[in-house]
Amino acid sequence: MALIELYHVVADFYPVDPDWSTAIVEGMVVDLSATGFVAGATGAAAERAIGLAADTLASTPPTAAAHPHTPYSAAVTINAAGSTQWTQNRVSDAFNETLASGQMTVYHSGGKFASTEYEVLTGAVPITYAVGNPLYVSANSRLTNVASTSAQVIGTVVVAPSAYPSGVPGTAVTGSTSLGTYIQFKLEI
């Protein structure tokens, strides 16, 4: 789970390209391609991001390096050889949550979210986030406080990246049990 919806104003739907080739993970910033399909935003000068992806469009399971697993996912043994595959919301759709409808849910017009889809490095330099920082879209469709060529502000940091509590009563007394490191922000697109 890469996105936690704390509050949202509008959950809209846009078509996905049936011949897509680039994965979009929930929590990434998206725009519309020239053909009207949802695509990952890149922060290009002429681009205008439309919102946050609320579904995942991928052909392979999330990996620890690219998209950290959460307590809501599990490594499931899929054959007698012991091969495993990571699950997410709808494992039956083979990690493509848009498969049944051909559309992706996109949040826009405000809200407060927590996401793991934010940049941690600019080159080899770590990025530090602070409350009140404006957020932009990176070339990788993730949140960043480094202005892109479009300079479109898409949000404001309300809680710097930190452990997100598990919500399990009695287990996270001092924050020892966490869903992972999330940045919390107010959506402004």
Secondary structure, DSSP 8 states (H G I E B T S, - for coil): --EEEEEEEEEEEEE--TT--S-B-TT-EEEE-TTS-EEE----TT----EEE-S-B-SS---TTTS---TT--EEE-STT--EEE--TTGGGTTBTTTTTSEEEEEEEEEEEEES-B--EETTEE----TT-EEEE-TTS-EESS--SS----EEEEEEEEEEE---TTT-TTS-SEEEEEEEEEE--
